[in-house]
Amino acid sequence: MNNRGWITWTMSWLGVMIAVVTLTFLLYTVYKYIGCINASDSANQAAENLAAAVVKTYAGPVGTYGTYTLPSKIEGHAYSLEIVNNGSKKGVLVKVQETRCGVSMGGAPFNAGLYEFPKELKNATEENITLFLENTPNGVSIGRKSVCAGCIQVENVSYDSNYLNEYVRLNNSCETQYDLTGWTMKNQNGQSYAFPRYILHSESWVWIFTRNGTDKGSLLHWCRQEEGCASVWNDGDTLELEDVMNNTCILYKYK
């Protein structure tokens, strides 16, 4: 092959290689772009779904509550999800981790009053998190649903204008025992009771009396002073039980 033929062959080969590299780059760019769009669209959808649940709760009467389960992953990726409540800026912000664009973001605004909510709703895990949403006099309260939900149940609430007759009875229907030490039980007015050191065993009950008394066995007492005890539970009240991480185990509205 003479020099001219060699140069022509080399240029042709280079041209083919440049074309292949260019085409590969274009295909990769399109592939990455589509992945980013899909992740962002899914992030937007996740944000819109939660925002809609918050708005629906807020639109109901005070005392309206429900649950909302977050997806375990978005487009196969871990993500973080936050509630934004900065003045006039209210909404849901979603960040999908380790996508083809690094972090893909989505969000949805809403016009609803907020009262209490966790700053970080979803960590980078594969676990689903179920949230409790409740419309309170101060706005929507958002809390995590505890792993005990469905196991510890309200067996009975005896409310009375005479606090001596009031009590709450909780039942653990599961095989797992729960350490209630440091857990809190409160009514919709924010009055709260902190559990002393106590283990609620499987298939067992615990009574929490409003009146003053000495805790013994499964009988606990809300009021811990000789005088000044008063009724806690009212007709149409809501009982909330939270674990030590402020996750909601029970959100129980009674009549």
LINDACOR-V151089 format. One record per residue. N is the residue number from 1. RES is the residue in one small letter. SS is DSSP state (a for helix, b for strand, c for the rest). BURIAL is b if it has 24 or more other C-alpha atoms within 12 Angstrom, else e. D_CENTER is the distance of its C-alpha to the mean C-alpha in Angstrom with 2 decimals. Layout:
n	res	ss	burial	d_center
N	RES	SS	BURIAL	D_CENTER
N	RES	SS	BURIAL	D_CENTER
This chain:
n	res	ss	burial	d_center
1	m	c	e	73.25
2	n	c	e	74.60
3	n	a	e	72.66
4	r	a	e	71.99
5	g	a	e	70.58
6	w	a	e	68.46
7	i	a	e	66.99
8	t	a	e	66.32
9	w	a	e	64.59
10	t	a	e	62.50
11	m	a	e	61.46
12	s	a	e	60.58
13	w	a	e	58.48
14	l	a	e	56.71
15	g	a	e	56.13
16	v	a	e	54.54
17	m	a	e	52.32
18	i	a	e	51.24
19	a	a	e	50.49
20	v	a	e	48.46
21	v	a	e	46.48
22	t	a	e	45.93
23	l	a	e	44.83
24	t	a	e	42.48
25	f	a	e	40.95
26	l	a	e	40.59
27	l	a	e	38.97
28	y	a	e	36.54
29	t	a	e	35.74
30	v	a	e	35.16
31	y	a	e	33.05
32	k	a	e	30.91
33	y	a	e	30.74
34	i	a	e	29.66
35	g	a	b	26.93
36	c	a	b	25.69
37	i	a	e	25.87
38	n	a	b	24.00
39	a	a	b	21.14
40	s	a	b	21.05
41	d	a	b	21.32
42	s	a	b	18.43
43	a	a	b	16.29
44	n	a	b	17.53
45	q	a	b	16.80
46	a	a	b	13.12
47	a	a	b	12.95
48	e	a	b	15.18
49	n	a	b	13.31
50	l	a	b	10.15
51	a	a	b	12.77
52	a	a	b	14.78
53	a	a	b	12.26
54	v	a	b	11.95
55	v	a	b	15.74
56	k	a	b	16.45
57	t	a	b	14.80
58	y	a	b	16.71
59	a	a	e	19.83
60	g	c	e	19.94
61	p	c	e	21.64
62	v	c	e	20.23
63	g	c	b	18.57
64	t	c	b	17.07
65	y	b	b	13.68
66	g	b	b	11.91
67	t	b	b	9.03
68	y	b	b	7.66
69	t	b	e	7.39
70	l	c	b	7.17
71	p	c	b	10.64
72	s	c	b	11.67
73	k	c	b	14.08
74	i	b	b	15.69
75	e	c	b	19.48
76	g	c	e	19.42
77	h	b	b	17.99
78	a	c	b	15.12
79	y	b	b	13.27
80	s	b	b	11.28
81	l	b	b	9.38
82	e	b	b	9.84
83	i	b	b	10.38
84	v	b	b	14.15
85	n	b	b	15.89
86	n	b	e	19.35
87	g	c	e	22.00
88	s	c	e	22.77
89	k	b	e	20.31
90	k	b	e	17.04
91	g	b	b	14.87
92	v	b	b	12.43
93	l	b	b	13.73
94	v	b	b	13.40
95	k	b	b	15.55
96	v	b	b	16.71
97	q	b	b	18.49
98	e	b	e	22.07
99	t	b	b	23.17
100	r	c	b	26.85
101	c	c	e	26.46
102	g	b	e	24.62
103	v	b	e	21.38
104	s	b	b	20.85
105	m	b	b	18.97
106	g	b	b	17.82
107	g	b	b	16.55
108	a	b	b	16.83
109	p	b	b	17.93
110	f	c	b	17.54
111	n	c	b	19.54
112	a	c	b	17.46
113	g	c	b	17.45
114	l	b	b	14.45
115	y	b	e	14.60
116	e	b	e	11.81
117	f	c	b	8.65
118	p	c	b	7.52
119	k	c	e	9.90
120	e	b	e	8.49
121	l	b	b	5.07
122	k	b	b	6.99
123	n	c	b	10.19
124	a	c	b	13.32
125	t	c	e	13.05
126	e	c	e	13.75
127	e	c	e	11.16
128	n	c	e	8.89
129	i	c	b	5.30
130	t	b	b	5.17
131	l	b	b	3.71
132	f	b	b	6.94
133	l	b	b	8.96
134	e	b	b	12.34
135	n	b	b	15.42
136	t	b	b	17.14
137	p	c	e	20.57
138	n	c	e	19.18
139	g	b	b	16.68
140	v	b	b	13.19
141	s	b	b	10.92
142	i	b	b	7.13
143	g	b	b	5.65
144	r	b	b	3.89
145	k	b	b	6.47
146	s	c	b	9.30
147	v	c	b	11.70
148	c	c	b	14.26
149	a	b	b	13.06
150	g	c	e	16.13
151	c	c	b	18.42
152	i	b	b	18.72
153	q	b	b	19.82
154	v	b	b	21.61
155	e	b	e	25.20
156	n	b	e	26.71
157	v	b	b	26.50
158	s	b	b	29.99
159	y	c	b	30.11
160	d	c	e	33.43
161	s	c	e	35.08
162	n	c	e	36.72
163	y	a	b	34.18
164	l	a	e	36.44
165	n	a	e	35.40
166	e	c	b	31.62
167	y	b	b	29.32
168	v	b	b	26.07
169	r	b	b	26.29
170	l	b	b	23.45
171	n	b	b	24.02
172	n	b	b	22.75
173	s	c	e	23.67
174	c	c	e	22.69
175	e	c	e	24.86
176	t	c	e	22.57
177	q	c	e	23.29
178	y	b	b	20.78
179	d	b	e	21.70
180	l	c	b	20.71
181	t	c	e	22.35
182	g	c	e	20.58
183	w	c	b	18.03
184	t	b	b	18.11
185	m	b	b	18.79
186	k	b	b	19.15
187	n	c	b	20.42
188	q	c	b	19.54
189	n	c	e	22.10
190	g	c	e	20.33
191	q	c	e	22.93
192	s	b	e	21.52
193	y	b	b	22.93
194	a	b	b	22.35
195	f	c	b	23.29
196	p	c	b	26.27
197	r	c	e	26.74
198	y	c	b	26.17
199	i	b	e	25.52
200	l	b	b	24.59
201	h	c	e	26.46
202	s	c	e	26.14
203	e	c	e	27.54
204	s	b	b	27.96
205	w	b	b	27.51
206	v	b	b	27.15
207	w	b	b	28.50
208	i	b	b	27.45
209	f	b	b	30.39
210	t	c	b	30.34
211	r	c	b	33.89
212	n	c	b	35.11
213	g	c	e	36.23
214	t	c	e	36.33
215	d	c	e	33.44
216	k	b	e	34.97
217	g	c	e	33.57
218	s	c	b	30.87
219	l	b	b	31.85
220	l	b	b	29.86
221	h	b	b	30.52
222	w	c	b	28.38
223	c	c	b	31.34
224	r	c	e	32.82
225	q	c	e	35.93
226	e	c	e	39.28
227	e	c	e	39.18
228	g	c	e	36.78
229	c	c	e	34.58
230	a	c	b	33.34
231	s	c	b	31.50
232	v	c	b	27.69
233	w	c	b	26.67
234	n	c	b	27.76
235	d	c	e	28.31
236	g	c	e	25.25
237	d	c	b	22.93
238	t	b	b	19.29
239	l	b	b	18.60
240	e	b	b	15.35
241	l	b	b	15.24
242	e	b	b	13.13
243	d	c	b	13.84
244	v	c	e	15.29
245	m	c	e	12.13
246	n	c	b	10.92
247	n	c	b	8.42
248	t	b	b	9.33
249	c	b	b	11.91
250	i	b	b	13.80
251	l	b	b	13.75
252	y	b	b	17.38
253	k	b	b	19.58
254	y	c	e	23.25
255	k	c	e	26.57
